[in-house]
Amino acid sequence: MIIVTGAEGFIGSCLVARLNADNFNDLILVDDFGAVLGREKNLLGKTYLEKVPRSQFFDWMSKNSHEVQFVFHIGARTDTTEKDEAIFKELNLDFSKTLFQYCVAEGIPLVYASSAATYGEGEFGYDDAENTLDNLKPMNPYGRSKNDFDKWVLQQDVQPYFWAGLKFFNVYGPNEFHKGRMASVVFHAYNQIKETGGVKLFQSHRPAYKDGEQKRDFIYVKDLCEVCLFLMHHRKNSGIYNLGSGQARTWNDLANGIFSALHLEPKINYVPIPEDIRETYQYFTEANMDKLNAIGYAHGFRSLEEGIHDYVTSYLEKNTWY
């Protein structure tokens, strides 16, 4: 059996689809099922053994962990605007620590989701060297919770025989419709264009960047899933790894990619960054992918234009799920 936490969410449900595509069907799906209206559509047509509510998961593990062959821990509280540290402690730290300890006790390999939010403003770069974690300065409680768990894992004297923490950069793709404000800019921009014919991007509040020229490392969720499956089969070289495309692109590039996929002329307006996120807004992210490449990952990553085209034409335009 393979466990996927966060299985009803964006990345988790895409990972379930990718596992099914390779005939991995003995899946145990863990989530707070039904907590978000309509999110259950993410699991339509997917094959699995059992859905286990998050609140009952460790009771389930106490009885069944000896049958588990692999864990993908994707579930987390991911709202970067949430200020309540207690929520992150419960869901991103304490839950993750308990799951890690089960993996140690039963010898279960583990891949878990970290985040590029751990890098803060990027003042120390975007290298996934593990000896730099204490220097990082995440800009919000979400990023701190992810960095705190990464550091906790590295401090453990006993670890699973294989584990990997993946620092997800800006992920976009199908099955994210339920995420509201936290959905990708690709999702929001597509809907704006369909409704108004144009798109709004953030102005720059820093002289070094023109409007819309802030850069992020965007990774298509299907590429992320390929890395997860590679690590499931690889099962060596434990550690923390960046997971982005390795190439920073501008918001203008992103918008133009959507217009191109829709065969429309670009129409972009720039608006101020909301004040509640202005001080913690990242102007540049770019994953150094050398570490993952060095252990043999050679699948590569879609360009931003390729990923957007697939997302828009195969999913958003058809109102369908992966």
Steps between C-alpha positions, in 0.01 A plus 500: 500500500604856425377789714428843353412771751324810373351266241187705433701817441674642196839329496389191691219416257730549200749263661222244546419530128866454408535195726186349345648555154779256595249257654573591860145458623546373858491853632396627842375856464519728802339842531241708679246376249209731428661796675497699174179499299540341158854374560374140486494536121880472508465128578234411243610210282805422712576156641592441865448258785373727773443859605612568857398828667797692631358493853500118493824449313733416787249252641503341155880503492526331839313203354623496139840667474674163452325471162608842373777503239535874435369834629448821303427768759353781291234623743563827684352835583630706207338841548786750491276774643397301810652656812395245764821318591304233691335375181836446335641336811216248505477418130845571354722410794340267755308290246810471281723402792264221606481368145880512470531297819263235364717479189809453717336229712372300202783566255274686257658731240360853503473792260354816649414848379716787614484841331700771328336732754779385733740720300332827598619785281777282361773703664696176547418368154295199399746217552366191676815441704392363836764686699335832415157439656580686822583812298170515311245768590151400386264798479181342635385231747442251219859527378633480854302184569647333195853605584455391862396153389792473256739586783330259739535214250872563460547500877356151542752232591277232349338556163317286244742314272386739228334838533483815292363846574400685184507879496213573262533827311201661320285202404213537253274260316168314506300418816572832675160663440404472869799691638346847475755776554778242532442356150772573246511823303451288187159392631395851604636666187320252274169576671560875479574475129191291435281747692648834395734442206796622703706417807623691805855448623674654799690821465856507622566693819876470456700712254708203384195332344261630238129423534435134426871424481523340843629147447396166642596140438178342371470122491218306337336256740548209258877554510487506879323163497769352274763593758293337775481173306870514420581527870261217586692271266847647577485467881852617572681832551274621778480873557330829423456591136380801307212431267453772244566529130840659564413803286346822632237657274308826524132548572479664158631176346229310687221730383622495143507120511131491593405749229695291250327177606165676450608659170437849636696824485654587840321759714672556834420755772715548811356545851663560841603199706251462789641654816457182707756319287707789363778477757534123463470483122780315322637680195727220381521125548700248302572146610854370473422152364857365496445277802204311352672472164812361671312196633384407150177687432511559125133533406521878465226757544247661272553861405252747647334530160469121461352455846252784459389373160426154639324641807286745303409285201469159670339602831382858546334534160337157540409554867650163586736347756825307490 
